[in-house]
Amino acid sequence: PEAPHPETTAVVMSTVLFLRRASSSAASSASTSARAPLASYIGYATAPTERLAAERPRHHHLLLGNRGARLVATDAPAMPPMYTSTHEILRPDTSASPPDGSVVMSVGLTPRAFDLIGDVRHVEQTFRHFVDIRGEIPEGVPLCMLHWEGFKRTASDELYHAQWANATGDRPLTLPFAAAVVAVNQAAISEAYKTIKADESGWIYKVRARPETMETARKLGLVMSEEQYLAMCDRQEEQEDAEASRSYP
């Protein structure tokens, strides 16, 4: 057969490219329209958090509200953490959404916890001895024992200089609600001193908890928002300062 004329080939190629570009543009427009409501919703839901962050710049995490909880169903930013009255930090894992509505979260220590004990040197796991018929560890039962080293203020001299001494001890890691352990940070177990710290990578366990048990703990004041937790820490520090002042000669 006779080869097509070069000008005919150029016209055909131009037509194909035009149709491809038109199809790509239409798909992009449809995708943008589909994302717009979600982006608008996320922006509305996170606006109060951004405003509060500006008002309180020294804190990175803020109150977990109902709208924040709804974002679990989307690819939204991570939900703010929750805190326990014994200075554990609970960071919800929004990438995990169990079909029964349970909440998956990592468990670590807050900066205040490290102020109280110093550095974690060794982790002794204990939770496997206490798993119940649900596969959960009951509330208040230690997931592990943290062996720590630090310094304790012992007294003050005549010039009101604090005196410190080396101290060691054991601290249980507990939760105020029943939960199942779903993951263990092996680095935290094998290299506790290097791994366990207050930032997000310093978690020790990931657990799964039923919403009703967490709600009970929240109503009892055992699980709280950052705002509530910071207020509790302020009260504790004021009490410690008052006791330290009474120990001066």
C-alpha positions, 0 to 999 in steps of 0.5 A: 500500500501507498505510504501516507502523505507527511502532512496527513500524518502530522494532522492525525498526530495533532488531533490525537494529542488534542484529544488526549489533552482534553481528556486529561484536563477533564479528568483533572477538573473532575478530581479537583471538584471531588476533593473540594468538599473534603478539603473545605471540611478539613480546613473548617475542622482544623481552623480552631486548632490553628487559632489555639496554636497561635494563642499558645505557641509553646504547646504543639498538641491541642484539645481533641474534639468531635470533628477531629475524631471524624477525620479518622475516616479520611486521609486527614492529618493526625489527631491530637494526642490524649494524656493520662493522669500518670503521664502517658501520652496516647497518640491515635493512629489514624491509619488504623481503623478497626471495623469494630470502631476501636481506637488504635494508639501508641503509648509513650511518656510525656516530658513531665514523666521524664522530669519525674524519673530521668532516663529509662535504662531497661524495659521489663515486659509484663503484659503477657502475664495478664491478658484476659479472655478478650485479649486485653490487659485490664486497666491499671495492670502494668504493660511493663516495668521501666527501670530508670536512672536520674537525679533527685533533689535531696536538700538545700544549703544555706545559700538556698542552692538545691542539692541533688543525688543519683537515684534509680527506681522502677516505674510501671507503665499502665493505662486507665482503661482495658486495652489489647497490645497490637504492636511492640516497639522492639527498639524501645525494648532492646535499646531503651536509653536511646529509643524511649523519649518524649517525641513521637518515635519514642513510643513503647507499645501500640494498643487497641481500646474500645471507645466505651472504656476510654469514655469511662476513663475520660469521664473519671478524669483519667484520660484528658486533653492537652489543655486539661493535662497541662493544667494538672501538671501546673498544679503538681509543679506548684505543689512541688515548689511549695514543698521544696520551699518548706525544706529550706533551712 
